Amino acid sequence: MKLLDGAIATVDHGGSLGRARALFPNAPQPFVDLSTGINPHSYPLFDLPATALWRLPEKTRARELAEVAAGAYGAPSAAHVAAGPGTQILLPRVASLVRPGRALVLGPTYAEHARAAAIAGHAVTEVEDFEVLAAADLAVIVNPNNPDGRVVSRAKLLELAAVLRAKGGLLVVDEAFMDVGPRAESLAGDVGQGGIVVLRSFGKFFGLAGLRLGFAISDALTVERLETQLGPWAVAGPALEYGIKALADIGWQDDMRASLADAAARLDGLFGGFGVSVAGGTTLFRYLRLTDAAGLFSALGERGILLRHFTDRPHVLRAGLPGCQEEWLRLESALAEWASRRDDPPREKIR
């Protein structure tokens, strides 16, 4: 159990090319950015109607997005879906749905949940024992978890939600990676019971993170509270158009899930071939555990390949998927060079 002092301070995340250039100024560019869990194969771009840019977003279009999202995620209805400019904006608002108290975050996991709970006035503790969450006023679980891919069953989550609901608490389940997870374990269809908020991220699976679109799925009254806080025009016109089209495109989604599974298996084989253990993850990212994690991070970084490292977990890394054959070949070459250096016997000093 870890009490998170100073949790309001912004923490480092993957995906910063500016930070990468500072860390590895002599690395060949462009960087191969494997430091995020964002799909490198985005939903196909299309021409937007001009009105998406020069008119304020229409309320009817926002309602259409909520309806499509409810269908895609398995929510009871559009009235159970609040859309916002990315789940990051929604985090502190969701944490504020219960009065300040004890927030427990099942970790280790995405650090922004603890920060958002602290912003909302909660005393935040990261715990590794699921059973401890029952003592919380606000319990947060990332499912599948980032970065290790851990999945908590829907049955266990519903039991926890019932305990929290009975005392006026709230269970928040961040399903940012459930698009590539075991969707039967999603709680999106159960939010009508109350005391549950499910978060869904659009940009990761659809590879359009810069669009900034996310959803909070909950009971109708909670959704109404969130929408009141967000105000009108919470989602930009271009995000509305992409969200409506992509979330309705079931064929693309099914094909992409199969493609990502193949790519993840290929990545496992590549790392495994150089003695790097793949200990978990999802098909959008792989969780690596090795003694020389810092050495591998630096060796690949110097070759212009970015992995995600964690200062508080020195023996693990997270690797996203290469986006093209050239990137696969660069990764393989960099791993081969790292492995050869690691395996070289120490040379005698020249006297």
C-alpha positions, 0 to 999 in steps of 0.5 A: 500500500502506497500513500501518494504524497504530492499526487497533484504534480504532473507526471511524465508519460510516453509519447513525447518526442521533445523529451526523447530528443533531449534524452537521445540528442544523437539518435537517428531520426525519425524516432520509432515511437513505441512508448505509447499504447496507441494503434499505429494503424489509424482509422482511415482519414476522410474529408470532413464537411466544412460545417464541422470546422466553421459551425459550432457543433450541433446538439443533435450530432452530439446525441448521435455520437452518444447513440453510436457510442452506446451501441459500440460499448454496450451501454444501456442507452445514449442517456448513459453516455457523456462524451468529452474532449478525451478521458483525461479531461473527465478524470477529475470531474468523475473523481468529484462525483463523491465528496472528498474521502479515501481514494484507493487506486489498484496499482501499479497503473496509469498515474493520472487517476491518482492525480485526478483524485487528489485534485478532487480533494481525496486522500489517495493511496495506491494498493495492490490488493483488490480486496482492500478497495472495499474500504474506499469511498472512491475506488479506481481500476484500470481494466485491462490494466496499463502497463501489465494488461491485468484483467479483473473479472466483471463478477468481482467488479460488480461485487465491489460496486455493490459494496461501494454503492451501499455506502455512497461510494463510487467505482471507476473502471477505466476501460481505455484498452477494452477495445482489445481486451476481453469485452465480456468483462466490461461493466458498460452494460451494468452502469444502470445499477448506479455507483459505477463510472466506466471510462472509454478512450476513443483515440487509442484503438482507433489510432487518433489520439490527437482528436481528443475524444473520450466517454464516461458511461454511467447511470443517467443522473450521473451522466447529466451531472457530468454533461452539466459540468462540461457545458455545451460544445464539449466535443469539437466538430471534427471529433464528432464526425470521426467518432460517429463514423468509426464507432459504427464501423464494426467491420473495420474494428473486427479486422483491426483486432485480428491484425493487432493480435498478429502484430502483438504475437510477432512482437513477442517473438521478436523480443523473445528471440533476443531473450527479453521476457514478455510478461503481459500487456494487450495487443496494443502494447507488451509488458516487458520484465528484465533485469537490464531494463534501463540498459535496453531502454537506453540502447534502443533510445540511442538507435532512435527507438523509444520504449516506455520506462517507469522510474518507480519500476526499474525492471519493467518496460512497455513496448507499443507496436511498430507501424510499418516494415521499416520500423520492424526492421529498425527494432530488430537491428537495434535489439540485435546490437543490444544483445551482442553487446550484452553477450560479449565477454569482458575484455582484458585490459591492455597493460 
